[in-house]
């Protein structure tokens, strides 16, 4: 959450994420020319996951596997320095590791292009502290619903 007492309204972690997003775009354009956009995007996501500390890395790896198994049409990409998955260029969901903003849990979040609506009020982010069979099933269901 932003700390307005620091002047700009953004925390150091949020500022770093914005800078990372700008650098990400520049690097993606360069790598896309070298290896193709899809391959470069996948490589970026796998690098981000590999750089995460445990237990974030294990959780992110499992989320990555579940998302792509549930909806292979989703394209992995990075989004503000986080693994994300897009359909037709629009981010559907993303994984925010706990260590990124010094939170106590990781988050699986859904963007407005995701079909997760439930009337006038619904969650768009879920805390993830571990993944068991029940959580695997729920993640799979949510991702499938998001692209339906």
Beta strands, then each sheet from edge to edge (+ up, - down):
strand 1: 75-79
strand 2: 82-87
strand 3: 90-96
strand 4: 106-110
strand 5: 125-128
sheet 1: 1+ 2- 3+ 4- 5+
end
